Amino acid sequence: MIDGKGIFYGFEYVRTIDLHNDNSVYRQNIDRYHNMSYYLNGMLKENYVVKGDITVHQDVLKRDSITISNSNKYSQLSNNYVLRAPIVSTSTPWIIDTSSNLGEDYDVGGTKGNGAAYAQKVESTTTIYEFGSTTLSNTESIEYDEYGRVTNYAKAGSGNDYTSSITYQTPNFTKNLLLIPDQISVNDGSGLLRKRKVGSYDSNTGAITSIHTYTSAGSYFTTSLSYYSNGNLNTVTTPIDQDAMIQKVECYKSRDLRILHIR
């Protein structure tokens, strides 16, 4: 699509086609992108992996339209997005109105002159067909806070269902420290599966220096981290294992790793 200012928003459909030796279509990957909204432009809307060739139709505006039978699908991915409005302030950083939903048609074509908006992916569903009578499907749901940080991630459908809840350290806008996590807890509906908490971090750089992995409500093992002066990771010291051993791994500036010592 081309907006009101002549800016090309890209193709809606992008197809990657695998051919047999006789040039007949064996399989193809089809990506469908948002290309109507200024704020959603370029974001993946759908993906299909299908068997054989497909028929591409055009509407009266010469826009492509593709309909794919489930019997020809290997898999399908569908993403849903929400456009959130900002809460504007002249004295503090803008934050996101997490209860707002401006709609996908907000400033379609970039011609309405609407103000800022924040695009957030809130749901992603993957369905596996493989030409069988039974499909496998998983849906991932994502929630965010007013700073755009992920606070809840849930997986439901075929397989293991779980929910991850994430909290963060208090933002330090003076030092631009916003994304330092505090704790992540993973539950499967029947109880807590895993919990990790940031034990300490550098208040000047935001570098995490220790992480607690909980084994029960009041017990945890600690992994310690140190850094070079340029901010690259230097060493990782793991907690004591079942053989009463502690492993310390040194990370070279060249990104190679070696075991410094085990004791």
MOWO-V577339 format. One record per residue. PSI is psi in degrees with one decimal (* if undefined). OMEGA is omega in whole degrees, -180 to 180 (NA if undefined). D_FIRST is the distance of its C-alpha to the first C-alpha in Angstrom with 2 decimals. Layout:
BEGIN
PSI:OMEGA:D_FIRST
PSI:OMEGA:D_FIRST
END
This chain:
BEGIN
150.8:174:0.00
128.6:-176:3.82
-175.2:-176:6.51
-13.6:179:9.93
8.4:179:11.34
15.4:180:9.29
127.6:-179:8.27
125.1:-178:5.81
6.0:177:5.17
172.7:-179:6.20
147.4:176:6.88
-43.5:-179:7.87
136.0:173:11.23
121.4:-176:13.51
133.6:172:16.92
117.9:-169:20.18
128.1:173:22.81
132.8:-175:26.58
150.1:167:28.77
173.3:178:32.42
-28.0:180:34.73
12.5:178:34.31
7.7:171:30.49
154.3:-175:30.00
122.9:177:27.53
-49.7:-175:29.44
154.9:176:26.86
150.8:177:23.23
125.9:-176:21.28
118.3:174:17.91
134.7:175:15.71
126.4:-174:13.04
154.6:168:11.01
126.9:177:9.71
23.5:177:6.06
-35.7:-176:6.48
135.9:178:9.64
-38.2:-174:10.68
-25.1:-180:13.73
-0.8:-175:12.73
127.3:175:9.88
-5.6:-180:11.12
140.0:-176:13.90
123.4:-179:15.18
-47.6:-179:15.22
156.0:172:17.27
137.7:178:19.14
140.2:165:21.30
119.2:-170:24.05
158.9:178:25.17
134.0:173:27.94
-162.6:-176:27.49
166.9:179:24.71
168.3:178:22.28
128.6:179:20.85
122.6:179:17.15
162.3:175:16.59
140.1:177:14.02
-172.2:-176:13.95
-19.8:178:14.55
10.6:178:10.94
26.3:176:10.82
137.2:-178:8.94
147.5:175:11.11
129.8:-177:13.78
126.9:174:16.55
126.3:-175:19.93
126.6:177:22.49
142.0:178:26.17
-28.6:-179:28.02
-14.3:178:30.60
0.6:-175:28.27
135.5:165:27.09
-46.6:-178:28.71
163.5:178:26.86
137.8:175:24.01
131.4:178:22.62
127.6:179:20.94
138.2:176:20.09
136.6:-179:20.19
155.2:175:19.31
136.3:174:20.69
121.3:-179:19.77
147.6:178:23.14
150.4:176:24.37
154.3:167:26.55
108.1:-170:30.20
137.4:176:30.61
146.9:177:33.87
-8.5:-176:35.32
-20.0:179:38.11
163.0:179:36.68
145.6:176:33.44
146.5:174:30.69
172.5:-175:30.60
135.1:173:28.34
98.5:-172:29.20
-13.8:179:29.45
-5.3:-176:30.01
154.9:174:26.85
101.4:-174:23.77
-14.4:-179:21.10
148.7:-177:18.92
-17.8:-179:15.44
10.7:179:14.17
115.1:-179:15.72
46.1:174:13.76
129.1:-180:10.49
-3.7:180:8.10
25.3:-174:11.12
-8.2:-175:12.84
-16.2:179:15.87
24.5:178:17.65
161.0:-178:18.89
-162.6:-175:21.01
152.3:174:20.98
152.9:-179:20.25
123.7:180:21.06
128.6:-180:19.13
130.6:173:21.73
120.6:-175:21.81
-14.5:-179:24.63
142.4:178:24.96
124.7:-178:24.46
126.8:177:26.01
128.1:180:26.97
128.0:178:28.58
124.6:-179:30.62
-57.2:-180:31.41
29.3:173:33.08
13.7:179:33.97
172.3:180:36.76
-18.3:-179:37.82
132.9:178:37.42
155.8:173:34.26
131.4:-176:34.19
137.9:176:31.81
138.3:177:31.51
128.4:176:29.69
126.7:180:29.38
138.3:-174:29.27
134.4:175:28.89
151.1:-175:30.19
159.3:174:30.00
-171.9:-174:32.24
-11.8:178:31.60
5.8:-180:30.97
13.7:180:28.29
141.2:178:30.91
124.8:179:31.19
-26.3:178:34.30
135.4:177:34.27
121.3:-177:32.96
138.4:176:34.02
128.6:-180:33.91
148.3:178:34.97
-140.5:180:35.25
127.7:-179:36.91
-156.6:-177:39.12
123.3:176:40.25
140.4:178:38.91
163.2:177:39.12
131.7:177:38.03
127.9:178:37.84
132.2:-175:38.54
131.6:172:38.05
162.8:-173:39.63
159.6:174:39.40
156.5:177:41.76
129.5:-178:41.82
143.0:173:39.26
95.4:-174:40.82
-24.5:178:38.54
-39.6:-180:41.06
8.9:179:40.63
41.0:178:36.97
107.7:-174:38.06
-31.2:-169:35.81
23.7:-180:35.11
117.0:-179:38.71
156.4:173:39.38
-48.9:-175:42.64
145.3:171:42.89
131.1:179:41.14
134.7:-179:42.75
124.8:179:41.86
149.3:177:43.21
14.4:-180:43.21
-28.6:179:44.49
-9.9:180:48.10
177.6:-178:48.50
127.7:178:47.46
-42.2:-175:46.50
144.5:178:45.85
129.9:175:45.97
143.0:-178:45.40
139.8:175:45.98
117.8:-179:45.68
-39.0:-180:49.30
158.0:176:48.85
160.1:179:46.46
116.5:-176:46.75
-11.2:178:46.16
-37.2:-176:45.32
-20.3:-176:42.74
1.1:-179:41.72
128.8:180:42.89
127.8:-176:44.18
-14.3:174:47.80
146.0:180:48.85
130.6:178:47.43
127.2:173:49.56
116.4:-172:49.11
137.0:174:51.01
-21.0:175:53.35
-175.3:-173:54.62
-40.5:-176:54.51
8.7:-176:56.54
140.4:180:56.48
160.3:171:53.99
149.2:-175:53.76
131.7:171:52.43
128.0:-177:50.35
144.3:-179:50.75
142.3:173:48.43
163.5:-171:49.16
154.5:170:47.09
168.2:-179:47.55
-22.6:179:47.51
1.3:177:44.02
-11.0:178:42.70
149.8:-180:42.53
133.0:-179:44.24
-64.2:-178:47.92
152.7:172:49.73
121.0:179:49.24
116.0:-176:52.46
161.4:176:52.35
166.9:179:54.68
137.5:-178:57.91
-170.3:-175:57.55
-17.3:178:59.89
16.2:-180:62.06
34.7:-180:62.48
144.1:174:60.39
129.7:-180:57.94
131.1:176:55.36
121.3:-177:54.12
128.2:178:51.23
132.9:180:50.65
114.3:179:47.23
157.6:177:47.59
-20.4:178:45.42
4.6:179:44.31
4.8:172:42.83
158.9:179:45.62
147.6:169:47.56
152.3:176:51.25
117.8:-178:53.67
-51.2:173:55.77
156.3:174:58.47
130.6:-179:59.31
*:NA:62.22
END
